């Protein structure tokens, strides 16, 4: 394994430590142990021990003021760790982990709730030497018992997809003393991920849970007792949430927090739809907006606050992997098991027309699950990719074409008309006929007396202008398609119960894919997953997931991810949509940010700050409420 810090060879344990250690420790007496302030699987950590602050923050950023944004629909819970209820926006502001990453080091994990961590080169275990100054909101100190309690709480009451993936990898959690905790890992646990698994543990108050009887698997409007910089100040269910900075926040002077958590209050206003939200922004009812409507971005920003300079409209660079926004099929329905039928549906979505007519040319097409990154598969497979794919072909798990064909790209249509060209329509019709779906006198297709129906589930009126033309295209080739728009609560329930044919989904991949991939694509998560919405069960994919997870070098990881990306795209369980490599933001001109933003985060809630003088001027002018 890469060495990221000074290593200490432990020839003999001191008597006091030996008394503390169990027999399980004895085997480590001759192991080389790494003691560090963080860990990286690939190369050195960007930030050395004792660093003062992150490079991309303003360490002198003033504190105070309010920033506000909008959310859609409603909420009825502050618990985002259960599939019950509709979780409120920004609950992540309240909760903290043992280890954290930064927005400029894609492979690094740094001690946050810990001072240091210790692990052998085998990574059979890790010890976190926790900080002794971390406090919960009620002023009580966080200890190793709280961390152990929280991990075991997730194993007992966490969502099934998480427990199924993580549960088998941690064999034991042991409190060594008040501020030291040890995780022992199973022999078959992926060594590149194990420290991150343990370090991703939240810090919840054991005493609070025991006193209140709260459960992780139930929705609740009482946030869990935690350590984060913000806590709920007030809320009106379905209308508004205000998070307030904790003046007694334990981590204010932590090097990872210097220049961050700069706002005194973070407010979220809820609106029924994006149109109402946009009008509210124009009126100054909230102050920061990440614009996700290309139409509004292209044509809507001509209101008085823009023209008089009260509102800034900006495109800021986004160096993260392009999100795989898409429609996904429900593969649990037998009719969507047929790849020819899925391909016919894919062909009939006309991105080119949509981009030119609806999106004002602002987007690029998604083709890859790792779009716009070095992990995206391109062209024909390399020799190293073929070496991974050939055994799967030999066993009949993949078609031989995967070895010679270029990576599957999204269908391309003419932009002059929404309806795909005659050749595309003929290709879709032929695929449907080959699959046994025959057109009747009314042009609609059926098989064995069953009509070929397709329901696209939606909750946002913004998507109507995108889905309705797609429905028309599908009907033109005999698919009895419709859009069903429901409220956000029904939408959440329908997604959870797999009650749809096509539904929107966003595949958010990282630069170091690991065991989290199982939640997205593994057969074991297909029956109960908020990520594997399509219900994918495929042995070839499962085998490639293992290769990606077990990769030990950047080169191995890149090759394995290329192969996985290539196979996922060939499976055709999605209708890829669009992405852009910039953040389109608008905000009232009282917020400032570092001149150079980091590549992996916009950070508007963390390292931006409030300009009090500018804010006062905007309020005096009546631009904001």
C-alpha positions as CSV (number, residue, x, y, z in Angstrom):
1,X,0.0,0.0,0.0
2,X,1.2,3.6,-0.6
3,X,2.8,5.1,2.5
4,X,1.2,8.3,3.4
5,X,2.9,9.1,6.7
6,X,5.8,8.1,9.0
7,X,5.6,4.4,9.8
8,X,6.5,3.0,13.2
9,X,7.7,-0.6,13.6
10,X,6.3,-2.0,16.8
11,X,8.8,-4.7,18.0
12,X,7.3,-5.1,21.4
13,X,4.2,-3.6,23.0
14,X,4.7,-1.7,26.3
15,X,3.3,-3.5,29.3
16,X,0.5,-1.0,29.8
17,X,-0.6,-1.2,26.2
18,X,-0.3,-5.0,26.3
19,X,-2.7,-5.1,29.2
20,X,-5.2,-3.1,27.1
21,X,-4.8,-5.1,24.0
22,X,-6.6,-8.4,23.4
23,X,-5.3,-11.6,21.9
24,X,-6.4,-10.2,18.6
25,X,-3.6,-7.6,18.9
26,X,-0.8,-10.0,19.5
27,X,-0.4,-10.9,15.9
28,X,0.4,-7.2,15.2
29,X,3.6,-7.0,17.3
30,X,5.8,-7.3,14.2
31,X,3.5,-5.5,11.8
32,X,4.5,-2.2,10.3
33,X,1.9,0.4,11.5
34,X,1.1,3.7,9.9
35,X,0.2,6.6,12.1
36,X,-1.1,9.6,10.2
37,X,-3.4,12.5,10.1
38,X,-5.2,11.1,7.1
39,X,-5.0,8.4,4.4
40,X,-4.8,8.3,0.6
41,X,-4.9,5.2,-1.6
42,X,-3.1,6.9,-4.4
43,X,0.0,8.9,-3.7
44,X,0.6,11.5,-0.9
45,X,-2.1,13.5,0.8
46,X,-2.3,17.0,-0.5
47,X,-2.3,18.6,2.9
48,X,0.6,17.8,5.3
49,X,0.3,17.2,9.0
50,X,-0.2,20.5,10.9
51,X,-1.6,22.5,7.9
52,X,-3.2,25.8,8.8
53,X,-6.2,25.8,6.5
54,X,-7.4,24.6,3.1
55,X,-5.8,26.3,0.1
56,X,-9.1,27.3,-1.5
57,X,-10.7,29.1,1.5
58,X,-10.4,32.7,2.6
59,X,-9.1,32.3,6.2
60,X,-10.1,35.8,7.0
61,X,-13.7,35.5,5.7
62,X,-16.1,37.4,7.9
63,X,-18.8,35.5,9.9
64,X,-22.4,36.3,9.9
65,X,-25.4,37.1,7.7
66,X,-27.9,34.8,6.0
67,X,-28.0,32.9,2.7
68,X,-31.2,31.4,1.5
69,X,-32.2,29.1,-1.3
70,X,-35.3,27.2,-2.4
71,X,-36.5,23.6,-2.4
72,X,-39.3,21.9,-4.3
73,X,-42.4,20.2,-2.8
74,X,-42.4,19.6,0.9
75,X,-40.8,17.7,3.8
76,X,-42.0,15.9,6.9
77,X,-38.8,14.6,8.4
78,X,-35.2,15.6,9.4
79,X,-34.0,12.0,9.1
80,X,-32.4,11.4,5.8
81,X,-31.2,8.0,6.8
82,X,-34.5,6.2,6.4
83,X,-36.7,5.6,3.4
84,X,-39.8,6.7,5.4
85,X,-41.1,10.2,4.9
86,X,-39.7,13.0,2.8
87,X,-36.4,14.3,4.2
88,X,-35.9,18.0,4.6
89,X,-33.2,19.8,2.5
90,X,-29.7,20.3,3.8
91,X,-29.8,18.0,6.8
92,X,-26.2,17.2,6.1
93,X,-25.3,20.5,7.7
94,X,-26.0,19.0,11.1
95,X,-24.0,15.8,11.0
96,X,-20.3,15.0,11.0
97,X,-18.0,12.0,10.3
98,X,-14.7,10.8,11.7
99,X,-12.9,11.4,8.3
100,X,-13.6,14.0,5.7
101,X,-12.5,14.8,2.1
102,X,-11.6,18.1,0.6
103,X,-12.7,19.8,-2.7
104,X,-9.2,19.7,-4.1
105,X,-7.9,16.2,-3.2
106,X,-10.0,13.5,-4.9
107,X,-8.2,10.6,-3.1
108,X,-7.5,12.0,0.3
109,X,-9.4,11.4,3.6
110,X,-8.4,13.5,6.6
111,X,-8.9,13.1,10.3
112,X,-11.6,15.4,11.5
113,X,-13.2,14.0,14.6
114,X,-9.9,12.2,15.2
115,X,-6.4,13.5,15.8
116,X,-4.7,10.6,14.1
117,X,-5.5,7.2,12.8
118,X,-3.4,4.0,13.0
119,X,-3.5,1.0,10.7
120,X,-1.2,-1.8,9.5
121,X,-0.1,-2.1,5.9
122,X,-2.5,-5.0,5.7
123,X,-5.4,-2.7,6.6
124,X,-6.9,-5.5,8.7
125,X,-7.9,-2.9,11.3
126,X,-7.8,0.8,12.0
127,X,-7.7,2.7,15.3
128,X,-9.0,6.3,15.4
129,X,-7.5,8.5,18.1
130,X,-10.5,10.7,18.6
131,X,-10.3,14.4,19.6
132,X,-11.2,15.1,23.2
133,X,-12.8,18.5,22.5
134,X,-15.7,17.4,20.3
135,X,-19.1,18.3,21.8
136,X,-22.7,17.6,20.9
137,X,-25.1,20.5,20.8
138,X,-26.2,19.9,24.4
139,X,-22.6,20.5,25.5
140,X,-21.8,16.9,26.3
141,X,-18.5,15.5,25.0
142,X,-18.3,12.9,22.2
143,X,-16.5,9.7,23.1
144,X,-15.6,6.4,21.5
145,X,-18.7,4.9,23.0
146,X,-20.8,7.4,20.9
147,X,-19.0,6.3,17.7
148,X,-19.5,2.6,18.4
149,X,-23.1,3.2,19.3
150,X,-23.7,5.1,16.0
151,X,-22.0,2.4,13.8
152,X,-24.0,-0.3,15.5
153,X,-27.2,1.8,15.1
154,X,-26.7,1.9,11.4
155,X,-26.1,-1.8,11.2
156,X,-29.3,-2.5,13.2
157,X,-31.7,0.2,11.8
158,X,-30.0,1.5,8.6
159,X,-31.4,1.2,5.1
160,X,-31.1,-2.3,3.7
161,X,-28.9,-1.4,0.8
162,X,-26.3,0.1,3.1
163,X,-26.3,-2.7,5.6
164,X,-26.1,-5.3,2.8
165,X,-23.0,-3.7,1.4
166,X,-21.2,-2.6,4.6
167,X,-22.3,-5.0,7.2
168,X,-20.2,-7.9,6.2
169,X,-17.0,-5.9,6.0
170,X,-16.6,-4.9,9.7
171,X,-16.2,-7.8,12.0
172,X,-15.8,-6.0,15.3
173,X,-15.8,-2.5,16.8
174,X,-14.0,-2.1,20.0
175,X,-13.7,0.8,22.4
176,X,-10.1,0.9,23.6
177,X,-10.5,3.8,25.9
178,X,-12.5,7.0,26.1
179,X,-11.1,8.5,22.9
180,X,-9.8,5.5,21.1
181,X,-11.8,3.1,18.9
182,X,-10.8,0.2,16.8
183,X,-12.5,-1.3,13.7
184,X,-11.5,-4.8,12.6
185,X,-12.2,-5.8,9.0
186,X,-13.3,-9.0,7.5
187,X,-10.7,-10.9,5.4
188,X,-12.7,-10.4,2.2
189,X,-13.4,-6.7,2.8
190,X,-11.9,-4.5,0.0
191,X,-8.8,-3.0,1.5
192,X,-8.9,0.2,-0.5
193,X,-12.3,1.0,1.1
194,X,-12.2,-0.3,4.6
195,X,-10.7,2.8,6.3
196,X,-13.2,5.0,4.5
197,X,-16.1,2.7,5.6
198,X,-15.1,3.1,9.2
199,X,-14.2,6.8,8.9
200,X,-17.6,7.5,7.3
201,X,-19.3,6.8,10.7
202,X,-21.4,9.6,12.0
203,X,-21.2,11.0,15.5
204,X,-24.6,10.7,17.2
205,X,-25.2,11.0,21.0
206,X,-25.7,7.6,22.5
207,X,-27.2,9.1,25.7
208,X,-29.7,11.2,23.7
209,X,-30.9,8.2,21.7
210,X,-31.3,6.1,24.8
211,X,-33.1,8.9,26.6
212,X,-35.5,9.7,23.7
213,X,-36.0,6.3,22.2
214,X,-35.5,7.7,18.7
215,X,-35.0,5.3,15.9
216,X,-32.9,5.6,12.7
217,X,-35.5,3.8,10.7
218,X,-38.4,6.2,11.4
219,X,-39.1,9.6,10.1
220,X,-38.9,12.4,12.7
221,X,-39.1,16.1,13.0
222,X,-36.6,16.0,16.0
223,X,-33.1,16.1,14.5
224,X,-30.7,13.6,16.1
225,X,-28.3,15.0,18.7
226,X,-25.1,15.6,16.7
227,X,-22.0,17.7,16.5
228,X,-22.3,19.7,13.3
229,X,-21.9,23.5,12.9
230,X,-25.5,24.1,12.2
231,X,-28.7,22.9,13.8
232,X,-32.4,23.5,13.2
233,X,-33.4,26.9,14.5
234,X,-37.0,26.9,13.3
235,X,-39.2,25.3,10.7
236,X,-42.7,25.3,9.2
237,X,-43.4,21.9,7.7
238,X,-43.5,22.1,3.9
239,X,-42.8,25.8,3.9
240,X,-39.5,26.8,5.5
241,X,-36.5,25.7,7.4
242,X,-33.9,27.9,9.1
243,X,-30.6,26.4,10.2
244,X,-28.6,28.5,12.6
245,X,-24.8,28.4,13.3
246,X,-24.1,26.9,16.7
247,X,-22.1,29.7,18.6
248,X,-20.6,26.9,20.7
249,X,-19.5,24.8,17.8
250,X,-16.6,22.7,18.9
251,X,-14.8,22.8,15.5
252,X,-14.7,26.6,14.8
253,X,-10.9,26.6,14.9
254,X,-10.3,23.3,13.3
255,X,-7.9,23.6,10.3
256,X,-10.5,22.0,8.0
257,X,-13.1,24.6,9.2
258,X,-11.0,27.8,9.0
259,X,-12.7,30.0,6.4
260,X,-15.8,27.8,6.3
261,X,-19.3,27.7,7.9
262,X,-19.3,31.5,7.4
263,X,-23.1,32.2,7.5
264,X,-25.0,32.7,10.7
265,X,-28.2,31.4,9.2
266,X,-29.0,29.2,6.2
267,X,-32.7,29.4,5.2
268,X,-34.6,27.1,2.8
269,X,-37.9,28.3,1.3
270,X,-40.2,25.6,-0.1
271,X,-42.3,26.1,-3.3
272,X,-44.7,23.9,-5.1
273,X,-42.9,24.2,-8.4
274,X,-39.9,25.9,-10.1
275,X,-42.0,28.7,-11.7
276,X,-43.3,29.9,-8.3
277,X,-39.7,29.6,-6.9
278,X,-38.3,31.7,-9.8
279,X,-40.9,34.4,-9.3
280,X,-40.1,34.4,-5.6
281,X,-36.4,34.8,-6.3
282,X,-37.1,37.8,-8.5
283,X,-39.0,39.4,-5.7
284,X,-36.1,38.9,-3.3
285,X,-37.8,36.2,-1.1
286,X,-34.6,34.1,-1.1
287,X,-31.2,35.1,-2.3
288,X,-29.2,32.3,-3.9
289,X,-30.2,30.1,-6.9
290,X,-28.5,27.3,-8.7
291,X,-30.3,27.5,-12.0
292,X,-31.3,24.1,-13.4
293,X,-33.7,25.4,-16.1
294,X,-31.9,26.2,-19.4
295,X,-35.0,28.1,-20.6
296,X,-34.9,30.3,-17.5
297,X,-31.2,30.8,-17.8
298,X,-31.4,31.8,-21.4
299,X,-34.5,33.9,-21.4
300,X,-35.6,34.6,-17.8
301,X,-32.9,36.7,-16.4
302,X,-34.0,40.1,-17.6
303,X,-35.9,41.3,-14.5
304,X,-35.2,44.6,-12.7
305,X,-32.8,43.2,-10.1
306,X,-30.6,41.9,-12.9
307,X,-30.7,45.1,-14.8
308,X,-29.8,47.3,-11.9
309,X,-27.0,45.1,-10.7
310,X,-28.7,43.8,-7.5
311,X,-28.4,40.2,-8.8
312,X,-25.3,38.6,-10.1
313,X,-25.7,36.0,-12.9
314,X,-22.6,33.8,-13.3
315,X,-21.2,30.6,-14.8
316,X,-18.6,29.1,-12.5
317,X,-16.4,26.1,-13.4
318,X,-17.4,22.6,-12.3
319,X,-14.5,20.2,-12.4
320,X,-16.4,17.2,-11.0
321,X,-17.5,14.2,-13.0
322,X,-20.5,15.0,-15.2
323,X,-23.6,13.5,-13.4
324,X,-25.3,10.7,-15.3
325,X,-28.7,12.3,-15.5
326,X,-31.1,10.0,-17.2
327,X,-34.4,8.1,-17.4
328,X,-34.0,4.6,-16.1
329,X,-36.1,1.6,-16.9
330,X,-37.8,-0.6,-14.3
331,X,-36.1,-3.9,-15.2
332,X,-38.4,-5.7,-12.7
333,X,-41.1,-5.6,-15.4
334,X,-40.6,-8.4,-17.9
335,X,-41.2,-6.3,-20.9
336,X,-38.2,-4.1,-20.1
337,X,-36.0,-7.2,-19.8
338,X,-35.7,-7.2,-23.6
339,X,-32.8,-5.0,-24.7
340,X,-34.3,-4.5,-28.2
341,X,-37.4,-3.0,-26.6
342,X,-35.3,-0.7,-24.4
343,X,-33.2,0.3,-27.4
344,X,-36.3,1.3,-29.3
345,X,-37.4,3.5,-26.4
346,X,-33.9,5.0,-26.3
347,X,-33.9,5.9,-30.0
348,X,-37.1,7.9,-29.7
349,X,-35.7,10.4,-27.3
350,X,-34.5,13.3,-29.4
351,X,-31.8,15.1,-27.4
352,X,-30.6,17.1,-30.3
353,X,-34.0,18.7,-30.9
354,X,-34.5,19.2,-27.2
355,X,-31.1,20.9,-26.7
356,X,-31.6,23.3,-29.6
357,X,-35.3,24.0,-29.1
358,X,-35.8,23.6,-25.3
359,X,-32.3,24.0,-23.8
360,X,-30.9,26.8,-26.0
361,X,-27.9,24.7,-26.8
362,X,-26.6,24.9,-23.2
363,X,-26.1,21.2,-22.6
364,X,-24.0,18.3,-23.8
365,X,-25.2,14.7,-24.1
366,X,-24.5,12.2,-21.4
367,X,-22.9,9.1,-22.8
368,X,-20.9,7.7,-19.8
369,X,-21.5,7.0,-16.2
370,X,-18.2,8.9,-15.6
371,X,-18.9,11.6,-18.2
372,X,-16.2,14.2,-18.8
373,X,-13.5,12.5,-16.8
374,X,-10.5,10.2,-17.3
375,X,-12.7,7.3,-16.1
376,X,-15.0,7.5,-19.1
377,X,-14.7,4.6,-21.6
378,X,-13.9,5.8,-25.1
379,X,-13.4,4.1,-28.5
380,X,-12.7,0.4,-28.6
381,X,-11.4,-1.5,-25.6
382,X,-7.7,-1.3,-24.8
383,X,-5.7,-4.5,-24.4
384,X,-5.9,-4.3,-20.7
385,X,-9.7,-3.8,-20.9
386,X,-10.0,-6.8,-23.2
387,X,-8.1,-8.9,-20.6
388,X,-10.9,-8.1,-18.1
389,X,-13.7,-8.6,-20.6
390,X,-12.6,-11.7,-22.4
391,X,-13.3,-14.2,-19.6
392,X,-16.9,-12.8,-19.3
393,X,-17.4,-13.2,-23.0
394,X,-16.0,-16.8,-22.8
395,X,-18.5,-17.7,-20.1
396,X,-21.3,-16.3,-22.1
397,X,-22.0,-13.4,-19.8
398,X,-21.2,-10.7,-22.4
399,X,-21.7,-10.5,-26.2
400,X,-18.4,-10.8,-28.1
401,X,-19.0,-7.5,-29.7
402,X,-18.0,-5.8,-26.4
403,X,-14.4,-6.7,-27.3
404,X,-14.3,-5.0,-30.7
405,X,-17.1,-2.4,-30.8
406,X,-16.6,1.2,-29.7
407,X,-18.2,2.2,-26.4
408,X,-22.0,2.6,-26.7
409,X,-23.0,6.2,-27.4
410,X,-26.4,7.7,-27.0
411,X,-28.5,7.7,-30.2
412,X,-28.2,10.8,-32.4
413,X,-31.1,12.4,-34.0
414,X,-31.8,15.4,-36.2
415,X,-32.4,18.7,-34.4
416,X,-34.8,20.1,-37.0
417,X,-37.8,18.3,-35.7
418,X,-38.7,16.6,-32.4
419,X,-39.8,13.5,-34.2
420,X,-36.7,11.4,-35.0
421,X,-36.0,10.9,-38.7
422,X,-37.5,8.2,-40.8
423,X,-34.5,6.0,-40.5
424,X,-34.5,6.2,-36.6
425,X,-38.3,5.5,-36.5
426,X,-37.9,2.5,-38.8
427,X,-35.1,1.2,-36.7
428,X,-37.2,1.5,-33.5
429,X,-40.2,-0.2,-35.2
430,X,-38.0,-3.1,-36.5
431,X,-36.6,-3.7,-33.0
432,X,-40.1,-3.8,-31.5
433,X,-41.4,-6.2,-34.2
434,X,-38.4,-8.5,-33.7
435,X,-39.3,-8.5,-30.0
436,X,-42.9,-9.6,-30.9
437,X,-44.7,-6.3,-30.3
438,X,-46.9,-6.0,-33.3
439,X,-48.9,-2.9,-34.3
440,X,-52.6,-3.2,-34.4
441,X,-55.2,-1.3,-36.6
442,X,-54.8,1.8,-34.3
443,X,-51.0,1.7,-34.6
444,X,-50.5,0.7,-31.0
445,X,-48.5,-2.4,-30.3
446,X,-49.3,-5.5,-28.3
447,X,-47.9,-9.0,-27.6
448,X,-49.9,-12.0,-26.5
449,X,-52.9,-9.8,-26.1
450,X,-51.0,-7.3,-23.8
451,X,-50.6,-3.7,-24.9
452,X,-47.1,-2.1,-24.9
453,X,-47.7,0.6,-22.3
454,X,-45.0,2.9,-20.8
455,X,-45.5,5.4,-17.9
456,X,-43.0,8.1,-17.3
457,X,-43.3,9.1,-13.6
458,X,-42.6,12.8,-12.8
459,X,-43.4,15.3,-10.1
460,X,-41.9,18.5,-11.6
461,X,-43.9,20.7,-14.0
462,X,-40.6,21.9,-15.4
463,X,-40.1,18.5,-17.0
464,X,-43.5,18.5,-18.8
465,X,-42.0,20.3,-21.8
466,X,-39.3,17.6,-22.1
467,X,-41.4,14.5,-21.4
468,X,-44.5,15.4,-23.5
469,X,-42.6,15.5,-26.8
470,X,-40.9,12.3,-25.8
471,X,-44.3,10.7,-25.2
472,X,-45.4,11.8,-28.7
473,X,-42.4,10.2,-30.2
474,X,-42.9,6.9,-28.4
475,X,-46.6,6.8,-29.5
476,X,-45.5,7.4,-33.1
477,X,-43.9,4.0,-33.1
478,X,-46.8,2.3,-31.4
479,X,-45.8,2.5,-27.7
480,X,-48.8,3.5,-25.6
481,X,-46.8,6.1,-23.6
482,X,-48.0,8.6,-21.1
483,X,-46.6,11.0,-18.5
484,X,-47.9,10.7,-14.9
485,X,-47.2,13.7,-12.8
486,X,-47.8,13.2,-9.0
487,X,-46.9,15.2,-5.9
488,X,-43.5,14.8,-4.3
489,X,-44.8,12.5,-1.6
490,X,-46.3,10.1,-4.1
491,X,-43.3,10.4,-6.3
492,X,-41.0,9.3,-3.4
493,X,-43.3,6.4,-2.5
494,X,-43.7,5.3,-6.1
495,X,-39.9,5.3,-6.7
496,X,-39.4,3.3,-3.4
497,X,-42.0,0.7,-4.4
498,X,-40.7,0.5,-8.1
499,X,-44.1,1.6,-9.5
500,X,-43.0,3.1,-12.8
501,X,-41.7,2.2,-16.2
502,X,-39.3,5.1,-16.7
503,X,-38.3,7.5,-13.9
504,X,-35.6,10.3,-13.6
505,X,-32.4,9.2,-11.9
506,X,-28.9,10.8,-11.5
507,X,-25.8,8.6,-11.3
508,X,-23.3,10.5,-9.2
509,X,-20.0,8.8,-9.6
510,X,-16.6,9.6,-7.9
511,X,-13.0,9.7,-9.0
512,X,-12.2,6.7,-6.8
513,X,-15.1,4.3,-7.3
514,X,-15.2,1.6,-4.6
515,X,-17.7,-0.4,-2.7
516,X,-20.3,2.3,-3.0
517,X,-20.8,1.0,-6.6
518,X,-22.6,-1.9,-5.1
519,X,-25.4,0.3,-4.0
520,X,-25.7,1.6,-7.6
521,X,-25.3,-1.6,-9.7
522,X,-24.9,-4.8,-7.7
523,X,-27.5,-7.6,-7.9
524,X,-27.6,-7.8,-4.1
525,X,-29.1,-4.3,-4.0
526,X,-31.6,-4.6,-6.9
527,X,-34.6,-5.5,-4.7
528,X,-34.3,-2.6,-2.2
529,X,-32.2,0.3,-3.2
530,X,-32.5,4.1,-3.6
531,X,-29.7,3.9,-6.1
532,X,-30.2,0.7,-8.1
533,X,-33.6,2.1,-9.1
534,X,-33.5,0.1,-12.3
535,X,-33.2,-3.2,-10.4
536,X,-30.1,-4.3,-12.3
537,X,-29.1,-7.9,-11.7
538,X,-26.2,-8.9,-14.0
539,X,-23.4,-11.3,-13.2
540,X,-21.0,-9.7,-15.6
541,X,-21.5,-6.3,-13.9
542,X,-21.1,-7.9,-10.5
543,X,-17.8,-9.5,-11.5
544,X,-16.5,-6.2,-12.8
545,X,-17.6,-4.4,-9.7
546,X,-15.2,-6.7,-7.8
547,X,-12.4,-5.8,-10.1
548,X,-12.9,-2.0,-9.7
549,X,-13.2,-2.4,-5.9
550,X,-10.0,-4.5,-5.7
551,X,-7.9,-2.2,-7.9
552,X,-4.7,-1.1,-6.1
553,X,-3.3,1.5,-8.4
554,X,-4.7,4.4,-10.4
555,X,-3.9,2.6,-13.6
556,X,-5.7,-0.6,-12.5
557,X,-8.6,1.5,-11.3
558,X,-8.9,3.4,-14.5
559,X,-8.8,0.3,-16.7
560,X,-11.3,-1.5,-14.6
561,X,-13.7,1.5,-14.5
562,X,-13.4,1.8,-18.3
563,X,-14.4,-1.8,-18.6
564,X,-17.3,-1.4,-16.2
565,X,-18.5,1.8,-17.8
566,X,-18.4,0.1,-21.2
567,X,-20.5,-2.8,-20.0
568,X,-23.0,-0.7,-18.1
569,X,-23.6,1.4,-21.2
570,X,-24.0,-1.8,-23.3
571,X,-26.7,-3.0,-21.0
572,X,-28.9,-0.1,-22.1
573,X,-31.0,0.3,-18.9
574,X,-31.0,4.0,-19.2
575,X,-32.0,6.8,-21.5
576,X,-29.2,9.3,-21.0
577,X,-30.1,12.9,-20.8
578,X,-27.7,15.9,-20.5
579,X,-25.0,17.7,-18.4
580,X,-22.9,20.8,-18.4
581,X,-19.5,21.5,-17.0
582,X,-20.3,24.8,-15.3
583,X,-22.5,25.9,-12.4
584,X,-25.1,28.4,-13.5
585,X,-25.9,30.5,-10.5
586,X,-27.7,33.7,-9.6
587,X,-27.5,35.5,-6.3
588,X,-28.1,38.8,-4.8
589,X,-24.9,40.8,-4.8
590,X,-24.1,40.4,-1.1
591,X,-22.1,37.2,-1.2
592,X,-18.4,36.7,-2.0
593,X,-16.3,33.7,-2.8
594,X,-12.5,33.0,-3.2
595,X,-11.2,34.2,-6.5
596,X,-10.2,30.6,-7.5
597,X,-12.8,28.0,-6.7
598,X,-11.6,24.4,-6.1
599,X,-12.3,21.9,-8.8
600,X,-14.7,19.6,-6.9
601,X,-17.2,21.9,-5.2
602,X,-19.0,25.1,-5.6
603,X,-19.1,25.5,-1.8
604,X,-21.6,28.3,-1.6
605,X,-22.8,27.2,1.8
606,X,-19.4,26.4,3.2
607,X,-16.6,28.8,2.0
608,X,-18.6,31.7,0.5
609,X,-19.3,34.6,2.9
610,X,-21.6,37.5,3.5
611,X,-20.7,41.1,2.7
612,X,-22.6,43.0,5.4
613,X,-22.2,46.4,3.8
614,X,-23.6,45.2,0.5
615,X,-26.4,43.4,2.2
616,X,-27.4,46.5,4.1
617,X,-27.5,48.4,0.8
618,X,-29.7,45.9,-0.9
619,X,-32.1,45.9,2.0
620,X,-32.2,49.7,2.1
621,X,-33.0,49.7,-1.7
622,X,-35.8,47.2,-1.2
623,X,-34.2,44.6,-3.4
624,X,-34.4,41.8,-0.8
625,X,-36.8,41.3,2.0
